Amino acid sequence: MTKYGLYYKGATEIASQHINLIDMPTAEHAEAYFAGVKRLDLERFRKLFVVKEISENQKTLLYGNK
């Protein structure tokens, strides 16, 4: 499984922290999951949010020292 993060679309660098994380097999699964959590259809969801894959080298202190 791959980690995916939910971000506000068009967020500036300061506000580019992910909103939520999930382990899913594909980006499409993650997008559908987050859209369901936000109770939005995919069209509306995509206007407000973007789902990005979280790579291992993007770990911060929030993930620990692994």
Distance bins in CASP14 RR format, pairs under 12 A and 6 or more apart:
PFRMAT RR
TARGET T0000
AUTHOR 0000-0000-0000
RMODE 2
METHOD distances of the structure
MODEL  1
1 21 0 0 0 0 0 1 0 0 0 0 0
1 22 0 0 0 0 1 0 0 0 0 0 0
1 23 1 0 1 0 0 0 0 0 0 0 0
1 24 1 0 0 1 0 0 0 0 0 0 0
1 25 1 0 1 0 0 0 0 0 0 0 0
1 26 0 0 0 0 1 0 0 0 0 0 0
1 29 0 0 0 0 1 0 0 0 0 0 0
1 30 0 0 0 0 1 0 0 0 0 0 0
1 53 0 0 0 0 0 1 0 0 0 0 0
1 54 0 0 0 0 0 1 0 0 0 0 0
2 21 0 0 0 0 0 1 0 0 0 0 0
2 22 0 0 0 0 1 0 0 0 0 0 0
2 23 1 0 0 1 0 0 0 0 0 0 0
2 24 1 0 0 1 0 0 0 0 0 0 0
2 25 1 0 0 1 0 0 0 0 0 0 0
2 26 1 0 0 1 0 0 0 0 0 0 0
2 27 0 0 0 0 1 0 0 0 0 0 0
2 28 0 0 0 0 0 1 0 0 0 0 0
2 29 0 0 0 0 1 0 0 0 0 0 0
2 30 0 0 0 0 1 0 0 0 0 0 0
2 51 0 0 0 0 0 1 0 0 0 0 0
2 52 0 0 0 0 0 1 0 0 0 0 0
2 53 1 0 1 0 0 0 0 0 0 0 0
2 54 1 0 0 1 0 0 0 0 0 0 0
2 55 0 0 0 0 1 0 0 0 0 0 0
2 56 0 0 0 0 0 1 0 0 0 0 0
3 18 0 0 0 0 1 0 0 0 0 0 0
3 20 0 0 0 0 0 1 0 0 0 0 0
3 21 1 0 1 0 0 0 0 0 0 0 0
3 22 1 0 0 1 0 0 0 0 0 0 0
3 23 1 0 1 0 0 0 0 0 0 0 0
3 24 0 0 0 0 1 0 0 0 0 0 0
3 25 0 0 0 0 0 1 0 0 0 0 0
3 27 0 0 0 0 0 1 0 0 0 0 0
3 30 0 0 0 0 1 0 0 0 0 0 0
3 51 0 0 0 0 0 1 0 0 0 0 0
3 52 0 0 0 0 1 0 0 0 0 0 0
3 53 1 0 0 1 0 0 0 0 0 0 0
3 54 1 0 1 0 0 0 0 0 0 0 0
3 55 0 0 0 0 1 0 0 0 0 0 0
3 56 0 0 0 0 1 0 0 0 0 0 0
3 58 0 0 0 0 1 0 0 0 0 0 0
3 59 0 0 0 0 1 0 0 0 0 0 0
3 63 0 0 0 0 1 0 0 0 0 0 0
4 18 0 0 0 0 1 0 0 0 0 0 0
4 19 0 0 0 0 0 1 0 0 0 0 0
4 20 0 0 0 0 1 0 0 0 0 0 0
4 21 1 0 0 1 0 0 0 0 0 0 0
4 22 1 0 1 0 0 0 0 0 0 0 0
4 23 1 0 0 1 0 0 0 0 0 0 0
4 24 1 0 1 0 0 0 0 0 0 0 0
4 25 0 0 0 0 1 0 0 0 0 0 0
4 26 0 0 0 0 1 0 0 0 0 0 0
4 27 1 0 0 1 0 0 0 0 0 0 0
4 28 0 0 0 0 0 1 0 0 0 0 0
4 29 0 0 0 0 1 0 0 0 0 0 0
4 30 1 1 0 0 0 0 0 0 0 0 0
4 31 0 0 0 0 1 0 0 0 0 0 0
4 32 0 0 0 0 0 1 0 0 0 0 0
4 33 0 0 0 0 1 0 0 0 0 0 0
4 34 0 0 0 0 1 0 0 0 0 0 0
4 49 0 0 0 0 0 1 0 0 0 0 0
4 50 0 0 0 0 0 1 0 0 0 0 0
4 51 1 0 1 0 0 0 0 0 0 0 0
4 52 1 0 0 1 0 0 0 0 0 0 0
4 53 1 0 1 0 0 0 0 0 0 0 0
4 54 1 0 0 1 0 0 0 0 0 0 0
4 55 0 0 0 0 0 1 0 0 0 0 0
4 58 0 0 0 0 0 1 0 0 0 0 0
5 16 0 0 0 0 0 1 0 0 0 0 0
5 17 0 0 0 0 1 0 0 0 0 0 0
5 18 1 0 1 0 0 0 0 0 0 0 0
5 19 1 0 0 1 0 0 0 0 0 0 0
5 20 1 0 0 1 0 0 0 0 0 0 0
5 21 1 0 1 0 0 0 0 0 0 0 0
5 22 1 0 0 1 0 0 0 0 0 0 0
5 23 0 0 0 0 0 1 0 0 0 0 0
5 24 0 0 0 0 1 0 0 0 0 0 0
5 27 0 0 0 0 1 0 0 0 0 0 0
5 30 1 0 0 1 0 0 0 0 0 0 0
5 31 0 0 0 0 0 1 0 0 0 0 0
5 33 0 0 0 0 0 1 0 0 0 0 0
5 34 0 0 0 0 1 0 0 0 0 0 0
5 37 0 0 0 0 0 1 0 0 0 0 0
5 49 0 0 0 0 1 0 0 0 0 0 0
5 50 0 0 0 0 1 0 0 0 0 0 0
5 51 1 0 0 1 0 0 0 0 0 0 0
5 52 1 0 1 0 0 0 0 0 0 0 0
5 53 1 0 0 1 0 0 0 0 0 0 0
5 54 1 0 1 0 0 0 0 0 0 0 0
5 55 0 0 0 0 0 1 0 0 0 0 0
5 58 0 0 0 0 1 0 0 0 0 0 0
6 16 0 0 0 0 0 1 0 0 0 0 0
6 17 0 0 0 0 0 1 0 0 0 0 0
6 18 1 0 0 1 0 0 0 0 0 0 0
6 19 1 0 1 0 0 0 0 0 0 0 0
6 20 1 0 1 0 0 0 0 0 0 0 0
6 21 1 0 0 1 0 0 0 0 0 0 0
6 22 1 0 0 1 0 0 0 0 0 0 0
6 24 0 0 0 0 0 1 0 0 0 0 0
6 27 0 0 0 0 0 1 0 0 0 0 0
6 30 1 0 0 1 0 0 0 0 0 0 0
6 31 0 0 0 0 1 0 0 0 0 0 0
6 33 0 0 0 0 1 0 0 0 0 0 0
6 34 1 0 1 0 0 0 0 0 0 0 0
6 35 0 0 0 0 1 0 0 0 0 0 0
6 36 0 0 0 0 0 1 0 0 0 0 0
6 37 0 0 0 0 1 0 0 0 0 0 0
6 38 0 0 0 0 1 0 0 0 0 0 0
6 40 0 0 0 0 0 1 0 0 0 0 0
6 45 0 0 0 0 1 0 0 0 0 0 0
6 46 0 0 0 0 0 1 0 0 0 0 0
6 48 0 0 0 0 0 1 0 0 0 0 0
6 49 1 0 1 0 0 0 0 0 0 0 0
6 50 1 0 0 1 0 0 0 0 0 0 0
6 51 1 0 1 0 0 0 0 0 0 0 0
6 52 0 0 0 0 1 0 0 0 0 0 0
6 53 0 0 0 0 0 1 0 0 0 0 0
6 54 0 0 0 0 0 1 0 0 0 0 0
7 13 0 0 0 0 0 1 0 0 0 0 0
7 15 0 0 0 0 1 0 0 0 0 0 0
7 16 1 0 0 1 0 0 0 0 0 0 0
7 17 1 0 0 1 0 0 0 0 0 0 0
7 18 1 0 1 0 0 0 0 0 0 0 0
7 19 1 0 0 1 0 0 0 0 0 0 0
7 20 0 0 0 0 1 0 0 0 0 0 0
7 21 0 0 0 0 0 1 0 0 0 0 0
7 30 0 0 0 0 0 1 0 0 0 0 0
7 31 0 0 0 0 0 1 0 0 0 0 0
7 34 0 0 0 0 0 1 0 0 0 0 0
7 48 0 0 0 0 0 1 0 0 0 0 0
7 49 1 0 0 1 0 0 0 0 0 0 0
7 50 1 0 1 0 0 0 0 0 0 0 0
7 51 1 0 0 1 0 0 0 0 0 0 0
7 52 1 0 0 1 0 0 0 0 0 0 0
7 53 0 0 0 0 0 1 0 0 0 0 0
7 54 0 0 0 0 0 1 0 0 0 0 0
8 14 0 0 0 0 0 1 0 0 0 0 0
8 15 1 0 0 1 0 0 0 0 0 0 0
8 16 0 0 0 0 1 0 0 0 0 0 0
8 17 0 0 0 0 1 0 0 0 0 0 0
8 18 0 0 0 0 1 0 0 0 0 0 0
8 19 1 0 0 1 0 0 0 0 0 0 0
8 20 0 0 0 0 0 1 0 0 0 0 0
8 34 0 0 0 0 0 1 0 0 0 0 0
8 38 0 0 0 0 0 1 0 0 0 0 0
8 45 0 0 0 0 0 1 0 0 0 0 0
8 47 0 0 0 0 0 1 0 0 0 0 0
8 48 1 0 0 1 0 0 0 0 0 0 0
8 49 1 0 0 1 0 0 0 0 0 0 0
8 50 1 0 0 1 0 0 0 0 0 0 0
8 51 0 0 0 0 0 1 0 0 0 0 0
8 52 0 0 0 0 0 1 0 0 0 0 0
9 15 0 0 0 0 0 1 0 0 0 0 0
9 16 0 0 0 0 0 1 0 0 0 0 0
9 19 0 0 0 0 0 1 0 0 0 0 0
9 44 0 0 0 0 0 1 0 0 0 0 0
9 45 0 0 0 0 1 0 0 0 0 0 0
9 46 1 0 0 1 0 0 0 0 0 0 0
9 47 1 0 0 1 0 0 0 0 0 0 0
9 48 1 0 1 0 0 0 0 0 0 0 0
9 49 1 0 1 0 0 0 0 0 0 0 0
9 50 1 0 1 0 0 0 0 0 0 0 0
9 51 0 0 0 0 0 1 0 0 0 0 0
9 52 0 0 0 0 0 1 0 0 0 0 0
10 16 0 0 0 0 1 0 0 0 0 0 0
10 47 0 0 0 0 0 1 0 0 0 0 0
10 48 0 0 0 0 1 0 0 0 0 0 0
10 49 0 0 0 0 1 0 0 0 0 0 0
10 50 1 0 0 1 0 0 0 0 0 0 0
10 52 0 0 0 0 0 1 0 0 0 0 0
11 17 0 0 0 0 1 0 0 0 0 0 0
11 18 0 0 0 0 1 0 0 0 0 0 0
11 19 0 0 0 0 1 0 0 0 0 0 0
11 48 0 0 0 0 0 1 0 0 0 0 0
11 49 0 0 0 0 1 0 0 0 0 0 0
11 50 0 0 0 0 1 0 0 0 0 0 0
11 52 0 0 0 0 0 1 0 0 0 0 0
16 50 0 0 0 0 0 1 0 0 0 0 0
16 52 0 0 0 0 1 0 0 0 0 0 0
16 58 0 0 0 0 0 1 0 0 0 0 0
16 60 0 0 0 0 0 1 0 0 0 0 0
17 52 0 0 0 0 0 1 0 0 0 0 0
17 54 0 0 0 0 0 1 0 0 0 0 0
17 58 0 0 0 0 0 1 0 0 0 0 0
17 60 0 0 0 0 1 0 0 0 0 0 0
17 62 0 0 0 0 1 0 0 0 0 0 0
18 30 0 0 0 0 0 1 0 0 0 0 0
18 34 0 0 0 0 0 1 0 0 0 0 0
18 49 0 0 0 0 0 1 0 0 0 0 0
18 50 0 0 0 0 0 1 0 0 0 0 0
18 51 0 0 0 0 1 0 0 0 0 0 0
18 52 1 0 0 1 0 0 0 0 0 0 0
18 53 0 0 0 0 0 1 0 0 0 0 0
18 54 1 0 0 1 0 0 0 0 0 0 0
18 58 0 0 0 0 1 0 0 0 0 0 0
18 60 0 0 0 0 0 1 0 0 0 0 0
18 62 0 0 0 0 1 0 0 0 0 0 0
18 63 0 0 0 0 0 1 0 0 0 0 0
19 34 0 0 0 0 1 0 0 0 0 0 0
19 37 0 0 0 0 1 0 0 0 0 0 0
19 38 0 0 0 0 1 0 0 0 0 0 0
19 48 0 0 0 0 0 1 0 0 0 0 0
19 49 1 0 0 1 0 0 0 0 0 0 0
19 50 0 0 0 0 0 1 0 0 0 0 0
19 51 0 0 0 0 0 1 0 0 0 0 0
19 52 0 0 0 0 0 1 0 0 0 0 0
20 30 0 0 0 0 1 0 0 0 0 0 0
20 33 0 0 0 0 1 0 0 0 0 0 0
20 34 1 0 0 1 0 0 0 0 0 0 0
20 36 0 0 0 0 0 1 0 0 0 0 0
20 37 1 0 0 1 0 0 0 0 0 0 0
20 38 0 0 0 0 1 0 0 0 0 0 0
20 49 0 0 0 0 1 0 0 0 0 0 0
20 51 0 0 0 0 1 0 0 0 0 0 0
20 52 0 0 0 0 0 1 0 0 0 0 0
20 54 0 0 0 0 0 1 0 0 0 0 0
21 30 0 0 0 0 1 0 0 0 0 0 0
21 33 0 0 0 0 0 1 0 0 0 0 0
21 34 0 0 0 0 0 1 0 0 0 0 0
21 37 0 0 0 0 0 1 0 0 0 0 0
21 51 0 0 0 0 0 1 0 0 0 0 0
21 52 0 0 0 0 0 1 0 0 0 0 0
21 53 0 0 0 0 0 1 0 0 0 0 0
21 54 1 0 0 1 0 0 0 0 0 0 0
21 58 0 0 0 0 0 1 0 0 0 0 0
21 59 0 0 0 0 0 1 0 0 0 0 0
21 60 0 0 0 0 0 1 0 0 0 0 0
21 62 0 0 0 0 1 0 0 0 0 0 0
21 63 0 0 0 0 1 0 0 0 0 0 0
22 29 0 0 0 0 1 0 0 0 0 0 0
22 30 1 0 1 0 0 0 0 0 0 0 0
22 31 0 0 0 0 0 1 0 0 0 0 0
22 32 0 0 0 0 0 1 0 0 0 0 0
22 33 1 0 1 0 0 0 0 0 0 0 0
22 34 1 0 0 1 0 0 0 0 0 0 0
22 35 0 0 0 0 0 1 0 0 0 0 0
22 36 0 0 0 0 0 1 0 0 0 0 0
22 37 0 0 0 0 1 0 0 0 0 0 0
22 51 0 0 0 0 1 0 0 0 0 0 0
22 52 0 0 0 0 0 1 0 0 0 0 0
22 53 0 0 0 0 0 1 0 0 0 0 0
22 54 0 0 0 0 1 0 0 0 0 0 0
23 29 0 0 0 0 1 0 0 0 0 0 0
23 30 0 0 0 0 1 0 0 0 0 0 0
23 33 0 0 0 0 0 1 0 0 0 0 0
23 53 0 0 0 0 0 1 0 0 0 0 0
23 54 0 0 0 0 1 0 0 0 0 0 0
24 30 1 0 1 0 0 0 0 0 0 0 0
24 31 0 0 0 0 1 0 0 0 0 0 0
24 32 0 0 0 0 1 0 0 0 0 0 0
24 33 1 0 0 1 0 0 0 0 0 0 0
24 34 0 0 0 0 1 0 0 0 0 0 0
24 51 0 0 0 0 1 0 0 0 0 0 0
24 53 0 0 0 0 1 0 0 0 0 0 0
24 54 0 0 0 0 0 1 0 0 0 0 0
25 32 0 0 0 0 0 1 0 0 0 0 0
25 33 0 0 0 0 0 1 0 0 0 0 0
25 53 0 0 0 0 0 1 0 0 0 0 0
26 32 0 0 0 0 1 0 0 0 0 0 0
26 33 0 0 0 0 0 1 0 0 0 0 0
26 51 0 0 0 0 0 1 0 0 0 0 0
26 53 0 0 0 0 1 0 0 0 0 0 0
27 33 0 0 0 0 0 1 0 0 0 0 0
27 34 0 0 0 0 0 1 0 0 0 0 0
27 50 0 0 0 0 0 1 0 0 0 0 0
27 51 1 0 1 0 0 0 0 0 0 0 0
27 52 0 0 0 0 1 0 0 0 0 0 0
27 53 1 0 0 1 0 0 0 0 0 0 0
27 54 0 0 0 0 0 1 0 0 0 0 0
28 34 0 0 0 0 0 1 0 0 0 0 0
28 35 0 0 0 0 0 1 0 0 0 0 0
28 42 0 0 0 0 1 0 0 0 0 0 0
28 46 0 0 0 0 0 1 0 0 0 0 0
28 51 0 0 0 0 1 0 0 0 0 0 0
28 53 0 0 0 0 0 1 0 0 0 0 0
29 35 0 0 0 0 0 1 0 0 0 0 0
29 36 0 0 0 0 0 1 0 0 0 0 0
29 51 0 0 0 0 1 0 0 0 0 0 0
29 53 0 0 0 0 0 1 0 0 0 0 0
30 36 0 0 0 0 0 1 0 0 0 0 0
30 37 0 0 0 0 0 1 0 0 0 0 0
30 45 0 0 0 0 0 1 0 0 0 0 0
30 49 0 0 0 0 0 1 0 0 0 0 0
30 50 0 0 0 0 0 1 0 0 0 0 0
30 51 1 0 1 0 0 0 0 0 0 0 0
30 52 0 0 0 0 1 0 0 0 0 0 0
30 53 0 0 0 0 1 0 0 0 0 0 0
30 54 0 0 0 0 0 1 0 0 0 0 0
31 37 0 0 0 0 0 1 0 0 0 0 0
31 38 0 0 0 0 0 1 0 0 0 0 0
31 40 0 0 0 0 0 1 0 0 0 0 0
31 41 0 0 0 0 0 1 0 0 0 0 0
31 42 1 0 0 1 0 0 0 0 0 0 0
31 43 0 0 0 0 0 1 0 0 0 0 0
31 45 1 0 0 1 0 0 0 0 0 0 0
31 46 1 0 0 1 0 0 0 0 0 0 0
31 49 0 0 0 0 1 0 0 0 0 0 0
31 50 0 0 0 0 1 0 0 0 0 0 0
31 51 1 0 1 0 0 0 0 0 0 0 0
31 52 0 0 0 0 0 1 0 0 0 0 0
31 53 0 0 0 0 0 1 0 0 0 0 0
32 38 0 0 0 0 0 1 0 0 0 0 0
32 40 0 0 0 0 0 1 0 0 0 0 0
32 41 0 0 0 0 0 1 0 0 0 0 0
32 42 1 0 0 1 0 0 0 0 0 0 0
32 45 0 0 0 0 1 0 0 0 0 0 0
32 46 0 0 0 0 0 1 0 0 0 0 0
32 51 0 0 0 0 1 0 0 0 0 0 0
33 40 0 0 0 0 0 1 0 0 0 0 0
33 42 0 0 0 0 0 1 0 0 0 0 0
33 45 0 0 0 0 0 1 0 0 0 0 0
33 49 0 0 0 0 0 1 0 0 0 0 0
33 51 0 0 0 0 1 0 0 0 0 0 0
34 40 0 0 0 0 1 0 0 0 0 0 0
34 42 0 0 0 0 1 0 0 0 0 0 0
34 45 1 0 0 1 0 0 0 0 0 0 0
34 46 0 0 0 0 0 1 0 0 0 0 0
34 48 0 0 0 0 0 1 0 0 0 0 0
34 49 1 0 0 1 0 0 0 0 0 0 0
34 50 0 0 0 0 1 0 0 0 0 0 0
34 51 1 0 0 1 0 0 0 0 0 0 0
34 52 0 0 0 0 0 1 0 0 0 0 0
35 41 1 0 0 1 0 0 0 0 0 0 0
35 42 1 0 1 0 0 0 0 0 0 0 0
35 43 0 0 0 0 1 0 0 0 0 0 0
35 44 0 0 0 0 1 0 0 0 0 0 0
35 45 1 0 1 0 0 0 0 0 0 0 0
35 46 0 0 0 0 1 0 0 0 0 0 0
35 47 0 0 0 0 0 1 0 0 0 0 0
35 48 0 0 0 0 1 0 0 0 0 0 0
35 49 0 0 0 0 1 0 0 0 0 0 0
35 50 0 0 0 0 0 1 0 0 0 0 0
35 51 0 0 0 0 1 0 0 0 0 0 0
36 42 0 0 0 0 1 0 0 0 0 0 0
36 44 0 0 0 0 0 1 0 0 0 0 0
36 45 1 0 0 1 0 0 0 0 0 0 0
36 49 0 0 0 0 0 1 0 0 0 0 0
37 45 0 0 0 0 1 0 0 0 0 0 0
37 49 0 0 0 0 0 1 0 0 0 0 0
37 51 0 0 0 0 0 1 0 0 0 0 0
38 44 0 0 0 0 1 0 0 0 0 0 0
38 45 1 0 0 1 0 0 0 0 0 0 0
38 46 0 0 0 0 0 1 0 0 0 0 0
38 47 0 0 0 0 0 1 0 0 0 0 0
38 48 1 0 0 1 0 0 0 0 0 0 0
38 49 1 0 0 1 0 0 0 0 0 0 0
38 51 0 0 0 0 0 1 0 0 0 0 0
39 45 0 0 0 0 1 0 0 0 0 0 0
39 48 0 0 0 0 0 1 0 0 0 0 0
40 46 0 0 0 0 1 0 0 0 0 0 0
40 47 0 0 0 0 1 0 0 0 0 0 0
40 48 1 0 0 1 0 0 0 0 0 0 0
40 49 0 0 0 0 1 0 0 0 0 0 0
41 47 0 0 0 0 0 1 0 0 0 0 0
41 48 0 0 0 0 0 1 0 0 0 0 0
42 48 0 0 0 0 0 1 0 0 0 0 0
42 49 0 0 0 0 0 1 0 0 0 0 0
42 51 0 0 0 0 0 1 0 0 0 0 0
43 49 0 0 0 0 0 1 0 0 0 0 0
45 51 0 0 0 0 1 0 0 0 0 0 0
52 58 0 0 0 0 1 0 0 0 0 0 0
54 60 0 0 0 0 0 1 0 0 0 0 0
54 62 0 0 0 0 0 1 0 0 0 0 0
54 63 0 0 0 0 1 0 0 0 0 0 0
55 63 0 0 0 0 0 1 0 0 0 0 0
56 63 0 0 0 0 1 0 0 0 0 0 0
56 66 0 0 0 0 1 0 0 0 0 0 0
57 63 0 0 0 0 0 1 0 0 0 0 0
57 66 0 0 0 0 0 1 0 0 0 0 0
59 65 0 0 0 0 1 0 0 0 0 0 0
59 66 1 0 0 1 0 0 0 0 0 0 0
60 66 0 0 0 0 0 1 0 0 0 0 0
END
